[in-house]
């Protein structure tokens, strides 16, 4: 069985990530110590670097690694692994992310193509968005 990971942009600020109750303050203090600001910064850090901090122990590192693992990431990632992650995850979207894109596309079509703002026009815009999303999904699935 293939494990499906959550998607995260590596430029996401590290303060947006939760590492579990009781760990957040200690972990975020360690991040400040090493000036880790994004998920990408964290992925480049070594396990041993955290062990050098007095308030970081094995339990803290395990919490960091477990959270990163939820996203298919880990500590001490090299440039090649980071590039592969970014390339793969730029094609992978959750159902809710596809749905969000669908409505954004439909809204753009509706506002730019139709001037009567009728229910029929809205339905046509949604159908066009569905067609477009279908094409995008096929394209991205072939690349992944």
C-alpha positions in Angstrom: 0.0 0.0 0.0 1.3 3.4 -1.0 1.2 6.0 1.8 -0.4 9.3 0.8 1.3 12.3 2.3 -0.1 15.7 3.0 1.0 18.3 0.7 3.1 21.3 1.9 4.9 24.1 0.1 8.5 24.1 1.3 8.3 27.9 1.5 5.7 27.6 4.3 6.7 29.6 7.4 7.7 27.2 10.1 5.4 28.9 12.7 2.4 27.5 10.7 3.4 23.9 11.5 2.3 22.2 14.7 4.6 19.6 16.2 2.3 18.3 18.9 1.1 19.5 22.2 3.9 20.1 24.6 6.6 20.2 21.9 5.8 23.4 20.1 7.5 25.9 22.4 10.7 23.9 22.8 10.8 23.2 19.0 10.1 26.7 17.9 12.8 28.0 20.4 15.3 25.6 18.6 14.2 27.0 15.3 14.9 30.5 16.4 18.3 29.4 17.7 19.2 28.2 14.2 17.2 30.9 12.3 15.0 28.3 10.7 12.1 30.2 9.1 10.7 27.8 6.5 10.0 24.1 6.0 12.8 24.1 3.5 15.2 25.5 6.1 14.1 22.7 8.5 14.6 19.9 5.9 18.2 21.0 5.4 19.0 20.8 9.1 20.9 17.9 10.6 19.6 15.8 13.5 22.9 16.4 15.3 22.5 20.1 15.1 19.3 19.9 17.3 21.1 17.6 19.8 23.6 20.5 20.4 20.8 22.6 21.9 20.3 22.1 25.6 16.5 22.0 25.5 16.4 19.6 22.5 16.5 15.9 23.2 15.7 12.7 21.3 12.0 13.1 22.0 12.0 16.6 20.5 13.8 15.4 17.4 11.3 12.5 17.0 8.4 15.0 17.2 10.1 17.0 14.4 10.8 13.9 12.3 7.2 12.6 12.8 5.7 15.9 11.6 8.0 16.1 8.6 7.2 12.4 7.8 3.5 13.3 7.6 4.5 15.5 4.6 6.9 13.0 3.1 9.8 15.0 4.3 12.8 14.4 6.6 15.7 16.1 8.2 19.0 16.3 6.4 17.5 16.3 2.9 20.0 16.9 0.1 19.3 19.2 -2.9 18.4 16.3 -5.2 15.7 15.0 -2.7 14.4 18.5 -2.2 14.1 19.1 -6.0 12.3 15.7 -6.4 9.9 16.5 -3.6 9.1 19.9 -5.1 8.7 18.5 -8.6 6.4 15.6 -7.5 4.3 17.7 -5.1 3.7 20.4 -7.6 1.6 17.8 -9.4 -0.2 16.3 -6.5 -3.3 18.0 -5.2 -5.9 16.9 -2.7 -9.5 16.6 -3.7 -10.3 19.8 -1.8 -7.5 21.6 -3.6 -8.8 20.5 -7.0 -12.3 21.6 -5.9 -10.9 25.0 -4.9 -9.2 25.4 -8.3 -12.4 24.3 -10.0 -14.4 27.1 -8.4 -11.6 29.7 -9.0 -11.6 28.7 -12.7 -15.4 28.7 -13.0 -15.5 32.2 -11.3 -12.9 33.5 -13.8 -14.8 32.1 -16.8 -18.1 33.4 -15.4 -16.8 36.9 -14.8 -14.8 37.2 -18.0 -16.9 35.3 -20.5 -20.5 36.0 -19.5 -22.1 39.4 -19.0 -25.7 38.4 -18.2 -24.8 36.9 -14.8 -27.6 34.3 -15.2 -27.9 30.9 -13.6 -27.4 29.3 -17.0 -24.2 31.2 -17.5 -22.9 30.0 -14.1 -23.7 26.4 -15.0 -21.9 26.8 -18.3 -18.9 28.2 -16.5 -18.8 25.3 -14.1 -19.0 22.8 -16.9 -16.1 24.5 -18.7 -14.2 24.5 -15.4 -14.9 20.8 -15.0 -13.6 20.1 -18.5 -10.5 22.2 -17.8 -9.8 20.5 -14.4 -10.2 17.1 -16.1 -7.5 18.0 -18.6 -5.2 19.3 -15.8 -5.7 16.2 -13.7 -4.7 13.9 -16.6 -1.7 16.1 -17.4 -0.5 16.1 -13.8 -1.1 12.3 -13.3 1.0 11.6 -16.4 3.8 13.6 -15.0 3.7 12.1 -11.5 
